[in-house]
């Protein structure tokens, strides 16, 4: 798939079939992820690929706790969203996480991250590479972080050593819903030129 087409049509796909994903495709996606940049080329990332049903069930339990936390009135913006479809999709994932054929946990080795660099800057480019590669193969994925509400339990369950922080949990599988195109604000509305607030029309944008 052409790169710009993959970027235009990649969207969060939370409803996944339980059908297995061939291991060769998982390797292909992981190799694509490792092509992303990192500060000083330190590559402080690891991925834990989870297919074991028992481990997925435990992660599902932790994820449900995280979902309950953010949907309380005092929780995050998810509790206040007006997008009913997104809310239903998020609840579906929370209820069916263990049925996803693959869960990929993205982690960062904190000792290998410069003190001036946020850990996310060293892993989220890899996560985006991973998700674009999945899209190019027709697979669905979504970046989630609700497992972090039970971070200590996740670390213990997976035997993750001290000094490793989990940054994202990516369910991966064949989607029940279709890929994009996505609905996003146009670049002309969110990009400023030379100074904050100075906008510029996008004359290169194709009409329609």
Secondary structure, 3 states (H helix, E strand, C coil): CCHHHHHHHCCCCCCECCCCCCHHHHHHHHHHHCCCCCHHHCCCEEEEEECCHHHHHHHHHHHHHHHHHHCCCCCCHHHHCCCHHHHHHHHHHHHHHHHCCEEEEEEEEHHHCCCCCCHHHHCHHHHHHHHHHHHHCCEEEEEECHHHHHHHHHHHHHCCCCCEEEEEEEEEEEECCCCCCCCCCCHHHHCCCCCCCCCCCCCCCCCC
